[in-house]
Structure formats: structure tokens, C-alpha cells
Amino acid sequence: MDTKPISRLARQAFPGRNELATAGDRLEGAVLVIAVLVALLAAPVAAATGSELYATQRSQVASEQQTRHRIEAVLIEDAPPSTWTAERGGVVESPLVPARWRAADGAERHGAVPANYDAQVGTTVRIWVDQNGDVAKPPLTGGGAASTAVAVAVLLWTAVAAAMSLLYLAVRFTHKRIRLRRWAGEWERIAPDWTSR
């Protein structure tokens, strides 16, 4: 394993022993250490946030699985014609088409439901309804809750790590600009002595 990048990173983070290190080098090293520590500490915080979200959504999963169910609805209008072609690619969304269905209490309901393009009047489509018989989104599943929790945890940690990286890069860029400006000033001061020889 090549240890050169690791040793270079360690020298950058802890330049104290280097006699040529400036206050800017030490500040840059301190910001690097802080950025790494914050990113490392953000991992368990992000995991706890994802775990808390999953626990919250588990009760939502149980509730929606009990109160939502699938029924059949009948289209009362034609669906719009398909204008999508395979060559264009992309995600196809189902159009909303007026339909009718019967709620659990036997009452007839009307509303817009997702259907396939080109579907004709009288076509039967399966829809999700809530306990009142109104059109609803599909119930959240345990797998969906877990995926959401993991995604939130990863995004949270990524956001913190990215912010720390940007902070370090900003400090390093600013330090480099200041150092170059000082070198330019020093060169202007000693250049006449060098060029006159």
C-alpha cells in the first residue's frame, strides 16, 4: 500500500514540526483536522437521524397498510392518446382520467385516476383508496420506509462532508492567494537587487 498520500495528508494536517510552516499552514492544518472530525462525527448523527425517521415511518406503514386497499374503477372518459416514443426515452407518467368506483359503504364515487394512455371508456383500472373511499397514493411499505431512511441518512452525511470539504478548500485557496501575494511583494522588493547584477 502506498503511504505517500497518507503521510502527505498527515504533514498537511500537522505542520507544527516543519520549520518553514507559517501561521497560515497551521490554520489550514487545523481546519483540515476539524473538517475530518466533523465529517466522522456526522456519520453516527446521520445514522441516528435515519433510524429515527424509520421508526416514525413504521407507524405510518402500519396505518396505511390497514386503511388503504385496492379496488377497481371504471373509466368514464377516454384517456389521452399516447405521444411518447421509445426513441425519446424518459419516464412515462400515467395521465389522470375521470372514472367511477364504489366505496366500501357502497356509495358510488367519481374522480380522476391514473390510467394508461389510449385507454377507452369502460376500461377497468385498479386504484388505491383510503378508508373514506377517496383516491389515495399506494401505502408506504417497510422496504420503502427503510429506503427513505437510508437515503436521508446518506444525504445528510454527504451534505456535512461536502460542507466541510468546501470549508477546507476555501481556507486553502485563500491561504494560497495570500501566500502568492506575499511572494509577489517580496519579489518586487528584492527584484531590483537581482536584476541589477
Sequence and secondary structure as in RCSB ss.txt:
>XXXX:A:sequence
MDTKPISRLARQAFPGRNELATAGDRLEGAVLVIAVLVALLAAPVAAATGSELYATQRSQVASEQQTRHRIEAVL
IEDAPPSTWTAERGGVVESPLVPARWRAADGAERHGAVPANYDAQVGTTVRIWVDQNGDVAKPPLTGGGAASTAV
AVAVLLWTAVAAAMSLLYLAVRFTHKRIRLRRWAGEWERIAPDWTSR
>XXXX:A:secstr
   HHHHHHHHHH GGG TT  HHHHHHHHHHHHHHHHHHHHHHHHHHHHHHHHHHHHHHHHHHHHH EEEEEEE
SS        TTT S     EEEEEEE TTS EEEEEEE  TT  TT EEEEEE TTS B      HHHHHHHHH
HHHHHHHHHHHHHHHHHHHHHHHHHHHHHHHHHHHHHHHHHHHHHT 
